[in-house]
């Protein structure tokens, strides 16, 4: 664990890679079947979010806006815009839920979205997500907590075969699916909240719909309180697990900071073995554990000679740094979008809350970058290796199917990083001045 540097002398982000809370909220609502995210704010905020996720997932993204202008925000407060937006949505389609979340302008004005929603005769979940604080990770977590608090019915009984998974925002759809399948190998029925593995997983639907399809249904969410076990992944999601337990104190809540690497996967397997009483893990699980062990040996030589920079959301940084550390990789610099308690546990020599200008200024300190596609320009200028992870990745297809977690994904991730490190060494020999 390295030193955390919070650069108070830097009053702005020069080359940002941080994303906003409303974008995290939108993504969380897209993990609910037939939910329409309604962003309360300017039309440009919604348009940017729609284009951003459409390009990243290569999928149509359903989202609506209240189209508040500065004049409307001051004179009306936006209440009329919300009511009219709901009317317009329900005239054309029949969503199971409308997810009303805010942006900076109505938050600055102080709009009471919960009060407005209470006057509308349609199922709504409201969440305050000002874009002048937090980021993608906190917007997702706040929305998940709102779904729990506003939709789930309290219960007193528990079903020990039922398990609720609360994944953090940086887990790609296939990773959520792999965690569910891993847990199901031990005999549990698993529901994820939110569940992108059934909505933005790259499956080919029958036609382009005006609503998101797949994800967990509203009916399934309402009865999650009878689950015997809750597993939250990512420190941003710990409060969501606590909120779910308030619906039924008989639930058992287990938290994991991440599920990257051998130790974290072992911890999950040990928990499931203890909960089920199995004498040993399923054959497929044991086989992939052996493959990950072999991958750690095979990649150790390349990773052990390389220095890494990781730039991402806090929960994702924690997992990536752990995977690299386990196989002998040295993370010299980790750059987080926002501050988080998670940063205190990250296996990196220096941890910054900053932007990609900080990455460029420290180009001599690393050989390989793990970050989003905005890091590509830095990698080319300074002849660094590059492993594309995080939001956005607009130059590669298949983002929803990238798996870095548990035994199987951990093996793939180490191989990709080792191969990138080999390319970086070759580039370094060709350009010794860099």
C-alpha positions as CSV (number, residue, x, y, z in Angstrom):
1,X,0.0,0.0,0.0
2,X,1.5,3.3,-1.1
3,X,1.2,6.9,-0.2
4,X,-2.0,8.7,-1.2
5,X,-1.5,12.1,-2.7
6,X,-4.5,14.4,-2.9
7,X,-3.3,17.3,-5.0
8,X,-4.9,20.3,-3.3
9,X,-2.8,22.7,-5.3
10,X,-4.4,21.6,-8.5
11,X,-7.8,23.5,-8.8
12,X,-9.0,21.9,-12.1
13,X,-8.7,18.8,-14.2
14,X,-6.7,19.4,-17.4
15,X,-7.1,16.0,-19.1
16,X,-10.0,14.4,-17.2
17,X,-11.1,10.8,-17.3
18,X,-13.6,11.2,-14.5
19,X,-17.3,10.6,-15.3
20,X,-20.4,12.1,-13.6
21,X,-22.9,10.7,-11.1
22,X,-25.9,11.1,-13.4
23,X,-24.1,8.7,-15.9
24,X,-23.6,6.2,-13.2
25,X,-27.3,6.5,-12.3
26,X,-28.3,6.0,-15.9
27,X,-26.3,2.8,-16.2
28,X,-27.8,1.4,-13.0
29,X,-31.3,2.0,-14.2
30,X,-30.4,0.2,-17.4
31,X,-29.8,-2.9,-15.3
32,X,-33.6,-3.0,-14.5
33,X,-35.8,-4.6,-17.1
34,X,-38.0,-2.2,-19.1
35,X,-36.8,0.8,-17.0
36,X,-36.7,4.2,-18.6
37,X,-33.9,6.5,-17.1
38,X,-35.2,10.1,-16.9
39,X,-32.4,12.5,-16.4
40,X,-33.7,15.8,-14.9
41,X,-31.5,18.4,-16.4
42,X,-30.3,20.0,-19.6
43,X,-30.8,18.1,-22.9
44,X,-27.0,18.1,-23.6
45,X,-26.3,16.1,-20.4
46,X,-28.6,13.3,-21.6
47,X,-27.5,13.4,-25.2
48,X,-23.8,13.0,-24.1
49,X,-24.7,10.1,-21.8
50,X,-26.7,8.4,-24.5
51,X,-23.9,8.7,-27.1
52,X,-21.2,7.7,-24.6
53,X,-22.8,4.4,-23.6
54,X,-24.0,3.7,-27.1
55,X,-20.4,3.8,-28.4
56,X,-19.0,1.9,-25.4
57,X,-21.5,-1.0,-25.4
58,X,-22.3,-0.9,-29.2
59,X,-25.9,-1.2,-28.1
60,X,-28.9,1.2,-28.4
61,X,-29.3,3.1,-25.1
62,X,-32.8,4.1,-24.0
63,X,-32.9,7.3,-22.0
64,X,-35.1,10.4,-21.7
65,X,-34.6,14.0,-20.5
66,X,-36.7,16.6,-18.8
67,X,-34.9,19.1,-21.0
68,X,-34.6,21.8,-18.3
69,X,-33.1,25.1,-19.5
70,X,-31.6,27.7,-17.2
71,X,-34.7,29.9,-17.5
72,X,-37.0,27.0,-16.6
73,X,-34.8,26.0,-13.7
74,X,-35.0,29.5,-12.2
75,X,-38.7,30.4,-13.0
76,X,-40.4,27.0,-12.6
77,X,-38.0,24.8,-10.7
78,X,-38.3,22.0,-13.1
79,X,-41.5,20.5,-11.6
80,X,-43.6,21.0,-14.8
81,X,-40.8,19.6,-16.9
82,X,-40.8,16.3,-14.9
83,X,-44.6,15.9,-15.1
84,X,-44.7,16.6,-18.8
85,X,-41.7,14.2,-19.4
86,X,-43.5,11.4,-17.7
87,X,-46.6,12.1,-19.7
88,X,-44.7,12.0,-22.9
89,X,-42.9,8.8,-22.0
90,X,-46.0,6.9,-21.0
91,X,-47.9,8.1,-24.1
92,X,-45.5,6.1,-26.4
93,X,-44.3,3.2,-24.3
94,X,-45.1,1.3,-21.2
95,X,-42.0,1.1,-18.9
96,X,-42.1,-1.0,-15.8
97,X,-40.4,1.9,-14.0
98,X,-39.1,5.4,-14.5
99,X,-35.7,6.2,-12.9
100,X,-35.7,9.9,-12.2
101,X,-32.2,11.2,-11.4
102,X,-30.9,14.7,-11.2
103,X,-28.0,16.7,-12.6
104,X,-26.1,19.8,-11.4
105,X,-28.6,22.5,-12.5
106,X,-31.7,21.3,-10.7
107,X,-29.6,20.3,-7.7
108,X,-28.2,23.9,-7.5
109,X,-31.8,25.2,-7.7
110,X,-32.9,22.7,-5.0
111,X,-35.7,20.8,-6.9
112,X,-37.6,18.4,-4.7
113,X,-37.8,15.5,-7.1
114,X,-39.1,13.1,-4.5
115,X,-42.0,15.4,-3.8
116,X,-42.8,15.8,-7.5
117,X,-42.6,12.0,-8.0
118,X,-45.1,11.5,-5.1
119,X,-47.7,13.4,-7.1
120,X,-47.3,11.4,-10.3
121,X,-49.4,8.3,-10.7
122,X,-46.7,6.0,-12.1
123,X,-43.9,3.9,-10.6
124,X,-40.9,6.1,-10.1
125,X,-37.6,5.7,-8.3
126,X,-35.9,9.0,-7.5
127,X,-32.2,9.6,-6.7
128,X,-30.2,12.8,-6.2
129,X,-27.1,12.7,-8.3
130,X,-25.5,16.1,-8.7
131,X,-22.7,16.0,-11.2
132,X,-20.6,18.5,-9.2
133,X,-19.7,15.9,-6.7
134,X,-18.9,12.2,-6.7
135,X,-18.5,10.3,-9.9
136,X,-19.7,7.3,-12.0
137,X,-19.1,4.9,-9.1
138,X,-21.1,6.8,-6.5
139,X,-23.9,7.6,-9.0
140,X,-24.4,3.9,-9.6
141,X,-24.2,3.1,-5.8
142,X,-26.7,5.8,-4.9
143,X,-29.1,4.5,-7.5
144,X,-28.8,0.9,-6.3
145,X,-29.5,2.1,-2.7
146,X,-32.5,4.1,-3.9
147,X,-33.9,1.0,-5.7
148,X,-33.5,-0.9,-2.5
149,X,-35.1,1.7,-0.2
150,X,-38.0,2.7,-2.5
151,X,-39.0,-0.7,-4.1
152,X,-38.2,-3.6,-1.8
153,X,-40.8,-4.8,0.6
154,X,-39.7,-5.7,4.1
155,X,-39.7,-9.3,5.2
156,X,-39.0,-11.4,8.2
157,X,-38.4,-14.9,6.7
158,X,-35.4,-15.9,4.7
159,X,-34.7,-18.4,1.9
160,X,-31.2,-19.8,2.4
161,X,-31.0,-20.8,-1.2
162,X,-31.6,-17.3,-2.4
163,X,-28.7,-14.9,-2.8
164,X,-28.5,-11.2,-3.8
165,X,-25.4,-9.9,-5.6
166,X,-24.6,-6.2,-5.4
167,X,-21.9,-5.5,-8.1
168,X,-20.0,-2.2,-8.4
169,X,-20.2,-0.1,-11.6
170,X,-16.9,-1.2,-13.2
171,X,-17.9,-4.9,-13.4
172,X,-18.7,-5.5,-17.1
173,X,-21.9,-7.5,-17.9
174,X,-20.0,-10.7,-18.5
175,X,-18.3,-10.3,-15.2
176,X,-21.6,-10.0,-13.4
177,X,-22.7,-13.1,-15.2
178,X,-19.6,-15.0,-14.3
179,X,-20.0,-14.2,-10.6
180,X,-23.6,-15.4,-10.7
181,X,-22.6,-18.6,-12.4
182,X,-19.7,-19.1,-9.9
183,X,-22.2,-18.8,-7.0
184,X,-24.8,-20.9,-8.7
185,X,-22.2,-23.8,-8.9
186,X,-22.7,-24.0,-5.2
187,X,-26.4,-24.4,-5.4
188,X,-27.7,-20.8,-4.9
189,X,-30.4,-19.0,-6.9
190,X,-28.8,-15.6,-7.6
191,X,-30.2,-12.2,-8.4
192,X,-28.0,-9.2,-9.2
193,X,-29.0,-5.6,-8.5
194,X,-28.6,-3.9,-10.9
195,X,-28.1,-6.7,-13.5
196,X,-26.4,-5.6,-16.7
197,X,-25.6,-9.2,-17.5
198,X,-29.1,-9.6,-18.9
199,X,-29.5,-6.2,-20.6
200,X,-26.1,-4.8,-22.0
201,X,-24.3,-8.1,-22.5
202,X,-24.1,-7.8,-26.3
203,X,-26.9,-10.3,-27.0
204,X,-28.7,-9.8,-30.3
205,X,-32.4,-9.0,-29.6
206,X,-35.3,-9.4,-32.0
207,X,-35.4,-5.7,-32.7
208,X,-34.2,-2.3,-31.5
209,X,-36.6,-1.4,-28.6
210,X,-37.5,1.9,-27.1
211,X,-36.8,0.4,-23.7
212,X,-34.0,-1.6,-22.2
213,X,-34.6,-5.3,-22.2
214,X,-33.3,-7.8,-19.8
215,X,-31.9,-7.0,-16.4
216,X,-33.7,-7.7,-13.1
217,X,-37.5,-7.1,-13.2
218,X,-39.3,-4.7,-10.8
219,X,-41.3,-7.7,-9.5
220,X,-38.0,-9.5,-8.7
221,X,-36.6,-6.5,-6.9
222,X,-39.7,-6.1,-4.7
223,X,-39.2,-9.6,-3.1
224,X,-35.4,-9.6,-2.7
225,X,-35.8,-9.1,1.1
226,X,-36.3,-12.8,1.7
227,X,-32.8,-13.7,0.5
228,X,-30.7,-15.5,3.1
229,X,-27.4,-14.1,1.9
230,X,-26.3,-10.8,0.4
231,X,-22.9,-10.3,-1.2
232,X,-21.7,-6.8,-2.1
233,X,-18.7,-6.3,-4.3
234,X,-16.7,-3.0,-4.2
235,X,-16.5,-0.7,-1.3
236,X,-18.9,1.8,-3.0
237,X,-21.6,-0.9,-2.6
238,X,-21.2,-1.7,1.1
239,X,-23.9,0.8,2.1
240,X,-26.3,-0.9,-0.4
241,X,-25.8,-4.2,1.4
242,X,-26.5,-2.5,4.7
243,X,-29.6,-0.9,3.3
244,X,-30.9,-4.3,2.1
245,X,-30.4,-5.8,5.5
246,X,-32.6,-3.1,7.0
247,X,-35.4,-4.7,5.0
248,X,-34.8,-7.9,6.8
249,X,-32.3,-8.1,9.7
250,X,-32.2,-11.9,9.3
251,X,-30.2,-11.6,6.1
252,X,-26.5,-12.3,6.3
253,X,-24.3,-9.7,4.5
254,X,-20.8,-10.5,3.3
255,X,-18.7,-7.8,1.7
256,X,-15.8,-8.1,-0.8
257,X,-13.7,-5.1,-1.8
258,X,-13.2,-6.8,-5.2
259,X,-13.1,-10.2,-6.8
260,X,-9.8,-10.0,-8.7
261,X,-7.0,-12.4,-8.2
262,X,-6.4,-15.7,-6.5
263,X,-6.9,-14.6,-2.8
264,X,-10.2,-12.8,-3.4
265,X,-11.6,-15.7,-5.5
266,X,-10.5,-18.1,-2.8
267,X,-12.3,-16.0,-0.1
268,X,-15.6,-16.1,-2.1
269,X,-15.2,-19.9,-2.6
270,X,-14.5,-20.4,1.1
271,X,-17.6,-18.4,2.1
272,X,-19.8,-20.4,-0.2
273,X,-18.4,-23.7,1.0
274,X,-19.1,-22.6,4.6
275,X,-22.6,-21.5,3.7
276,X,-23.5,-24.7,1.9
277,X,-21.5,-27.2,3.8
278,X,-20.0,-28.6,0.6
279,X,-16.9,-30.8,1.2
280,X,-15.1,-29.2,-1.7
281,X,-15.6,-26.8,-4.6
282,X,-17.3,-27.9,-7.8
283,X,-15.0,-29.5,-10.4
284,X,-15.2,-26.6,-12.8
285,X,-14.2,-24.1,-10.1
286,X,-11.3,-26.2,-9.0
287,X,-10.1,-26.6,-12.6
288,X,-10.1,-22.8,-13.2
289,X,-8.2,-22.2,-10.0
290,X,-5.4,-24.5,-11.3
291,X,-5.4,-22.6,-14.6
292,X,-5.1,-19.2,-12.7
293,X,-2.2,-20.6,-10.7
294,X,-0.5,-21.7,-13.9
295,X,-1.2,-18.3,-15.5
296,X,0.5,-16.6,-12.6
297,X,3.6,-18.6,-13.2
298,X,3.5,-18.1,-17.0
299,X,3.1,-14.4,-16.7
300,X,5.4,-13.7,-13.8
301,X,8.5,-13.2,-15.8
302,X,7.0,-10.4,-18.0
303,X,5.0,-8.8,-15.2
304,X,7.9,-8.9,-12.8
305,X,10.0,-6.8,-15.1
306,X,7.4,-4.2,-15.7
307,X,6.1,-1.1,-14.0
308,X,2.4,-0.3,-14.3
309,X,0.1,2.8,-14.2
310,X,-3.5,2.1,-13.4
311,X,-6.2,4.8,-14.0
312,X,-9.8,3.9,-13.2
313,X,-12.6,4.1,-10.7
314,X,-11.5,3.2,-7.1
315,X,-13.1,-0.2,-6.9
316,X,-11.7,-1.2,-10.2
317,X,-8.2,0.1,-9.3
318,X,-8.2,-2.0,-6.2
319,X,-8.9,-5.2,-8.1
320,X,-6.5,-4.6,-11.0
321,X,-3.7,-3.7,-8.6
322,X,-4.2,-6.8,-6.6
323,X,-4.2,-9.1,-9.7
324,X,-0.9,-7.5,-10.9
325,X,0.6,-7.6,-7.4
326,X,-0.2,-11.3,-7.0
327,X,1.7,-12.2,-10.1
328,X,4.7,-10.0,-9.4
329,X,3.7,-6.9,-11.2
330,X,4.7,-3.5,-9.7
331,X,2.1,-0.7,-9.8
332,X,4.2,2.4,-9.4
333,X,1.3,4.9,-10.0
334,X,-2.5,4.5,-9.5
335,X,-4.7,7.4,-10.5
336,X,-8.3,7.4,-9.2
337,X,-11.2,9.5,-10.5
338,X,-12.4,10.4,-7.0
339,X,-11.3,10.0,-3.4
340,X,-12.5,6.8,-1.7
341,X,-11.7,4.8,1.5
342,X,-10.8,2.0,-1.0
343,X,-7.6,3.9,-1.9
344,X,-6.1,3.2,1.5
345,X,-5.9,-0.6,0.7
346,X,-4.6,-0.4,-2.9
347,X,-1.4,-2.2,-3.7
348,X,0.4,0.6,-5.4
349,X,3.5,2.7,-4.6
350,X,1.8,6.1,-5.3
351,X,-1.9,6.8,-5.4
352,X,-3.3,10.0,-6.9
353,X,-6.7,11.5,-7.1
354,X,-6.3,13.3,-10.4
355,X,-6.4,13.2,-14.2
356,X,-4.4,12.0,-17.2
357,X,-2.2,15.1,-17.0
358,X,-0.8,13.5,-13.9
359,X,-0.2,10.3,-15.9
360,X,1.7,12.2,-18.6
361,X,3.9,14.0,-16.1
362,X,5.0,10.7,-14.6
363,X,5.7,9.0,-17.9
364,X,9.2,7.9,-16.8
365,X,7.7,6.0,-13.8
366,X,5.9,3.2,-15.7
367,X,6.1,0.9,-18.7
368,X,2.5,-0.2,-19.2
369,X,-0.8,1.7,-18.8
370,X,-4.0,0.0,-17.7
371,X,-6.8,2.5,-18.4
372,X,-9.5,3.7,-20.7
373,X,-9.0,4.6,-24.4
374,X,-8.1,8.3,-23.5
375,X,-4.8,6.8,-22.3
376,X,-4.0,5.7,-25.9
377,X,-2.5,9.0,-26.9
378,X,-0.2,9.0,-23.9
379,X,0.9,5.4,-24.7
380,X,1.7,6.3,-28.3
381,X,3.6,9.5,-27.4
382,X,5.7,7.8,-24.8
383,X,5.9,4.3,-26.3
384,X,4.2,2.5,-23.5
385,X,2.2,-0.7,-23.4
386,X,-1.5,-0.3,-23.1
387,X,-4.3,-2.5,-21.7
388,X,-7.7,-0.9,-22.3
389,X,-10.0,-1.1,-19.3
390,X,-12.8,1.1,-17.8
391,X,-15.1,3.7,-19.4
392,X,-14.9,4.6,-22.2
393,X,-13.4,2.2,-24.8
394,X,-14.7,3.5,-28.1
395,X,-12.0,1.9,-30.3
396,X,-12.6,-1.8,-29.5
397,X,-15.6,-4.0,-29.8
398,X,-16.6,-6.6,-27.2
399,X,-16.3,-4.5,-24.0
400,X,-19.4,-6.2,-22.4
401,X,-17.6,-9.5,-22.7
402,X,-14.2,-8.6,-21.1
403,X,-13.7,-10.7,-18.0
404,X,-11.0,-10.0,-15.4
405,X,-12.5,-11.5,-12.3
406,X,-12.4,-14.7,-10.3
407,X,-10.2,-17.6,-11.5
408,X,-11.1,-17.6,-15.2
409,X,-11.1,-13.9,-15.8
410,X,-8.0,-13.5,-13.7
411,X,-6.0,-15.8,-16.0
412,X,-7.1,-13.9,-19.1
413,X,-6.2,-10.6,-17.5
414,X,-2.7,-11.6,-16.5
415,X,-2.0,-13.0,-20.0
416,X,-3.2,-9.7,-21.6
417,X,-1.1,-7.6,-19.3
418,X,2.0,-9.9,-19.8
419,X,1.7,-9.6,-23.6
420,X,1.3,-5.8,-23.3
421,X,4.4,-5.7,-21.1
422,X,6.4,-7.7,-23.7
423,X,5.3,-5.3,-26.5
424,X,6.3,-2.3,-24.2
425,X,9.8,-3.7,-23.7
426,X,10.3,-4.1,-27.4
427,X,9.1,-0.5,-27.9
428,X,11.5,0.7,-25.2
429,X,14.4,-1.0,-27.1
430,X,13.4,0.7,-30.3
431,X,13.0,4.1,-28.6
432,X,15.6,4.2,-25.9
433,X,15.3,8.0,-25.6
434,X,11.8,7.6,-24.2
